[in-house]
Amino acid sequence: MPSVLVTGASQGLGLEFVRQYASAGWQVIACCRNPASSPALQALAQGHETIRIEPLEITAGGQVNDLARRLAGSTIDLLLNNAGTMGTLPFAANLERQHFGSIDYELWDEVFRTNTLGTVRVTEALLDLVAASVQKRVICLSSTTGSIAESRRQALAYTTSKAALNKAMTLIADHVRPRGVTVTLVCPGYVKTRMNVGGATIEVAESVAAIRALVDRLTLADSGRFLRYNGEAIAW
Ligand SMILES: NC(=O)c1ccc[n+]([C@@H]2O[C@H](COP(=O)([O-])OP(=O)(O)OC[C@H]3O[C@@H](n4cnc5c(N)ncnc54)[C@H](OP(=O)(O)O)[C@@H]3O)[C@@H](O)[C@H]2O)c1
């Protein structure tokens, strides 16, 4: 039975990844920073004995290392780095804090610590378990807004955190390629989650199903690439 570890599994895309992979017969390690506050995840786990819930705040080095210790001896076929933040919610009401002229540097720091450093931290701590698996895949949920070529979205904290994640993961992809590990950056599209309450066009289940199909097709040749949920390449 293949195994997947999902970060940010309490809601949105992360919760749906847990639902779909568990339904497909995978062993799922569903990580979230406060399991007690996600009744939806608790209910899912009650219906599937293959779901194991683990507490994980991805910015907390101690928690990340503790998780790696608890999982020692097991393998992770797919590490799904999904946890991420756009900054203080509601996003639209707080957007000015990400605009030049009214920047909130503490917010920027928090977004960077989560989206960039937290994602790299989790990947570094769990890489050996991925490398010991059969499928050896790391997927990072990035965003087209982090593309210099394709986006001019004025949200300094979020967009730069994803651009930096993209750069970091291309370097990590090179580093781990000799071990047969594929590291790919994927944008889920403009999806109807808490992050995008208005204007989003894609249903959560549709995006997750498309990403799962994409992940199935990935080979080592796709390592270090930046792809849309439908498999199209995104310009850096
Ligand atoms: N929705 C879109 O249109 C869209 C587009 C491009 C990229 N993405 C990316 O897709 C991923 C999932 O986003 P989403 O749309 O599902 O957003 P969401 O509904 O806001 O869910 C975000 C998830 O990340 C978790 N999280 C945030 N900070 C965390 C931290 N420090 N440690 C652990 N978990 C943390 C949240 O946990 P809590 O419940 O505890 O807050 C939640 O489970 C993100 O990386 C996002 O940047 C989304």
The ligand as an ORCA input file, in Angstrom:
! r2SCAN-3c Opt
* xyz 0 1
  N      -6.616     27.997     -3.257
  C      -5.905     28.480     -4.289
  O      -6.455     29.074     -5.234
  C      -4.408     28.285     -4.324
  C      -3.721     28.783     -5.456
  C      -2.344     28.605     -5.526
  C      -1.688     27.929     -4.516
  N      -2.369     27.456     -3.423
  C      -1.617     26.749     -2.385
  O      -2.275     25.542     -2.031
  C      -1.966     25.213     -0.673
  C      -3.255     24.901      0.089
  O      -4.042     26.096      0.147
  P      -5.621     26.120      0.335
  O      -6.173     26.877     -0.799
  O      -6.149     24.766      0.644
  O      -5.711     27.090      1.617
  P      -6.424     26.951      3.024
  O      -7.800     26.419      2.854
  O      -6.224     28.263      3.667
  O      -5.568     25.817      3.780
  C      -4.245     26.058      4.169
  C      -3.801     24.915      5.047
  O      -2.439     25.144      5.464
  C      -2.388     25.062      6.865
  N      -1.311     25.874      7.425
  C      -1.110     27.214      7.270
  N      -0.019     27.594      7.937
  C       0.481     26.472      8.533
  C       1.578     26.219      9.371
  N       2.416     27.192      9.741
  N       1.800     24.937      9.796
  C       0.962     23.943      9.429
  N      -0.112     24.124      8.644
  C      -0.350     25.378      8.206
  C      -3.760     25.505      7.351
  O      -3.969     25.069      8.692
  P      -5.039     25.773      9.686
  O      -6.373     25.175      9.347
  O      -4.544     25.398     11.032
  O      -4.987     27.251      9.412
  C      -4.631     24.787      6.329
  O      -4.751     23.426      6.655
  C      -1.185     26.412     -0.117
  O       0.202     26.121     -0.125
  C      -1.515     27.531     -1.082
  O      -0.524     28.528     -1.123
  C      -3.721     27.625     -3.305
*
